[in-house]
Amino acid sequence: MTKQTVVVALGGNALLRRGEPLEADIQRQNIATAAKTIAEIAEEYNVVLVHGNGPQVGLLALQGLEYKKVNPYPLDVLGSETQGMIGYILMQELKNLLPEQHVSCMLTQMSVDPNDPAFADPTKPIGPVYQEAEARELAEKYHWTVKPDGQYFRRVVPSPQPTGIIEDEAIAALIKQQHLVICTGGGGIPVKKEDGKLVGVEAVIDKDMSAAFLAKQLNADALLILTDADAVFLDWGKPTQKALRSTTPRELSQYAFDAGSMGPKIDASCEFINKGGKLVGIGSLEAGLRILKGEAGTNIVAE
């Protein structure tokens, strides 16, 4: 029996829990936990894995600011570094759990429109969380844009929409050879065409939007978004909060979700379903396979 294909989007905050120190050992422990869920899904599905990089790309940017002898590296280069760093650990942990499974990590570029309005309104949180006073101080010092993230503040950068995967044929070829493919990490390295050549762009693409774009391009059977929330909630954080268990893009369009967290996940989910996708699951890392089976989290389906 041919396995169905699922694109799994693994949140950067699932790899590094909110408020945890940005230590390599802690990230490896969290990735080892994530790998168990991915390995469980891979027993029943062909898995294409996309990971976030918000905390990690922010850390690299901070480290770059501290070393004054060279100019800070641009965000596209830092994004490529996070693809290698996170992809390496994911690949290793998955191979340890699934020694017979081919596991490949693809350094992936994603084209964006340089005229995307997102460049004028940064929304993508990167780096650690700060108390408001410290965030304002850093914003003034480094000319950052900062915005609220729950009860904290974080640096935000432009997050343009993905328009094309440069390495799409290579990804499809690996899937055909039954590889578990890790690709478009951190949403993909943002690039544009300039005088007929690819050049990097100062941005971080939302990994959920890239995962939805990838899932549609691959004609995947499902998109699974794993995060630090158990489901999609209405009235999140209030006594009246309520989990949505099964819903549709039309129902979700009636509600407003936070632009820095759940909002992009909902937008990506609806984009996938509205373009012909069959199923999106959203929920906690630990419940991955159960979400796909409709036993946990939120399922989003067509009307």
PENOR-V392122 format. One record per residue. SS is DSSP state (A for helix, B for strand, O for the rest). OMEGA is omega as a letter, one per 30 degrees, with the letter a starting at -180 (none if undefined). BURIAL is 1 if it has 24 or more other C-alpha atoms within 12 Angstrom, else 0. Layout:
# PENOR-V392122
ss	omega	burial
SS	OMEGA	BURIAL
SS	OMEGA	BURIAL
This chain:
# PENOR-V392122
ss	omega	burial
O	a	0
O	l	0
O	l	0
B	l	1
B	l	1
B	l	1
B	a	1
B	l	1
B	a	1
B	a	1
O	l	1
A	l	1
A	l	1
A	l	1
A	l	1
O	a	1
O	a	1
O	l	1
O	l	0
O	l	0
O	a	0
O	a	1
O	a	0
A	a	0
A	a	0
A	l	0
A	l	1
A	l	1
A	a	0
A	l	1
A	l	1
A	l	1
A	l	1
A	a	1
A	l	1
A	l	1
A	a	1
A	l	1
A	l	1
A	l	1
A	a	1
A	l	1
O	a	0
O	a	0
B	l	1
B	a	1
B	l	1
B	a	1
B	l	1
B	a	1
B	l	1
O	a	1
O	a	1
A	l	1
A	a	1
A	a	1
A	l	1
A	l	1
A	l	1
A	l	1
A	l	1
A	l	1
A	l	0
A	l	0
A	a	0
A	a	0
O	a	0
O	a	0
O	l	0
O	l	0
O	l	0
O	l	0
O	l	1
O	a	1
A	l	1
A	l	1
A	l	1
A	l	1
A	l	1
A	l	1
A	l	1
A	l	1
A	l	1
A	a	1
A	a	1
A	a	1
A	l	1
A	a	1
A	l	1
A	a	1
A	a	1
A	a	1
A	l	1
A	l	1
A	l	1
A	a	0
A	a	1
O	a	1
O	a	0
O	a	0
O	l	1
O	l	1
B	a	1
B	l	1
B	a	1
O	l	1
O	a	1
O	l	1
B	l	1
B	l	1
B	l	1
B	l	1
O	a	1
O	l	1
O	l	0
O	a	0
A	l	0
A	a	1
A	l	1
A	a	0
O	a	0
O	l	1
O	a	1
B	a	1
B	l	1
B	l	1
B	a	1
B	l	1
B	a	1
B	l	1
O	a	0
A	a	0
A	a	0
A	l	0
A	l	1
A	l	0
A	l	0
A	l	0
A	l	0
A	a	0
A	a	0
A	a	0
O	l	0
O	l	1
B	l	1
B	l	1
B	l	1
B	l	1
B	a	1
O	l	0
O	a	0
B	l	0
B	l	1
B	l	1
B	l	1
B	a	1
B	l	1
O	a	1
O	a	1
O	l	1
O	l	1
B	l	1
B	l	1
B	l	1
B	a	1
O	a	1
O	a	0
A	a	1
A	l	0
A	l	0
A	a	1
A	a	1
A	l	0
A	l	1
A	l	1
A	l	0
O	l	0
O	l	1
O	l	1
B	a	1
B	l	1
B	a	1
O	a	1
O	l	1
A	a	1
A	a	1
A	a	1
O	l	1
B	a	1
B	a	1
B	l	1
B	l	1
B	l	0
B	a	0
O	l	0
O	a	0
B	l	0
B	l	0
B	a	0
B	a	1
O	a	1
O	a	1
O	l	1
O	a	1
O	l	1
O	a	1
A	l	1
A	l	1
A	l	1
A	l	1
A	l	1
A	l	1
A	l	1
A	a	1
A	l	1
A	a	1
A	l	1
A	a	1
O	a	1
O	l	1
O	a	1
B	l	1
B	a	1
B	a	1
B	a	1
B	a	1
B	l	1
O	l	1
O	a	1
O	a	1
O	l	1
B	a	1
B	l	1
B	a	1
O	a	0
O	l	0
O	l	0
O	l	0
O	a	0
O	a	0
O	a	0
B	l	0
B	l	0
B	a	1
O	l	1
B	a	1
B	a	1
B	l	1
A	a	1
A	l	0
A	a	0
A	a	1
O	l	0
O	a	0
O	l	0
O	l	0
O	a	0
O	a	1
O	a	0
O	a	1
O	a	1
A	a	1
A	l	1
A	l	1
A	l	1
A	l	1
A	a	1
A	a	1
A	a	1
A	l	1
A	a	1
A	a	1
A	a	1
A	l	1
O	l	0
O	l	1
O	a	1
O	a	1
B	l	1
B	l	1
B	l	1
B	l	1
B	a	1
B	a	1
A	a	1
A	a	1
A	a	1
A	a	1
A	l	1
A	l	1
A	l	1
A	a	1
O	l	0
O	a	1
O	a	0
O	l	1
O	l	1
B	l	1
B	l	1
B	a	1
B	l	1
O	l	0
O	none	0
